[in-house]
Amino acid sequence: MSGTPKILTGRVAVVTGASRGIGKGIALELGTAGATVYVTGRTTTPGRLPGTVHDTAAEITELGGHGVAVVCDHRDDAAVEKLFAQVRDEQGRLDVLVNNVYNSPAAARWLGRKFWEVPAKAWDETFDVGVRSHYVAGVLAAPLLIESAGLIVNVSSPGSQRYMHNAVYGVGKTALDRLTADFAHDLDGTGATAVSIWPGIVDTELLQLVPADAQGRRQVTLPGEGTFDLATAETPRFPGRAVVALAADPDRLARTGKAWKVADLAEAYGFTDVDGRVPRAD
């Protein structure tokens, strides 16, 4: 457990794509802070990677929050509409929306490829679940969030500012940060806030499959970007602590419309990763 006080007791959050990875880490930290957290995803049975929406919801409850699993395909607008109707019916409020869902398996196929080597379907996969899905969730959550002067967090990346992975990835993250800015513009005067966060290299369940080398180091090579020692990576709980800090900040409107590195938020708000570090991957 993180030792986070129950500063979000009575608050309600939705975290999309929370079966595992960054989404799960964020959902767990919101739960640790006492929130009721609706977690979405398609995974109901563990496969090559561990984690299901039901597992995440159960862990949230164990940590002192209240976890609610919702099986949801974010390509299905009707299913997403049903999700937010459920939140309104059951809770009558929504304080935090974290747009995290992303088609990581599809994106991984095209890491390090030149744009002429990346087919048009990769564009559709990236934008359907990763940009459009965030827009749809924002549209449907906005009435609830305006009522509560709530918070939208879009999980983005420095790939919006510099080359990372491939052209489609970068354009997708640039679009997402633009979406954050325009959400904030339209929310001006409502009290609601929209921000992007930029995690660093996160030691997710997928990266935990990387074996140690002869020297005992777990390293991952990203084509064209370098080799990274996973001992210095952040855990999925680190961006979760950033979301908790933002949700609890009465002055967060000062941050609206902008993208923030998780490490910078850690220094500003005074939180650390689970091991006491402030990981920084610039």
Secondary structure by P-SEA (a helix, b strand, c coil): ccccccccccbbbbbccccccaaaaaaaaaaaaccbbbbbccccccccccccaaaaaaaaaaacbbbbbbbcccccaaaaaaaaaaaaaccccccbbbccccaaaaaaaccccccccccaaaaaaaaacccaaaaaaaaaaaaaaaaacbbbbbbcccccccccccaaaaaaaaaaaaaaaaaaaaacccccccbbbbbcccccccccccccccccccccccccccccccccccccaaaaaaaaaaaacccccccccccccaaaaaaaaccccccccccccc
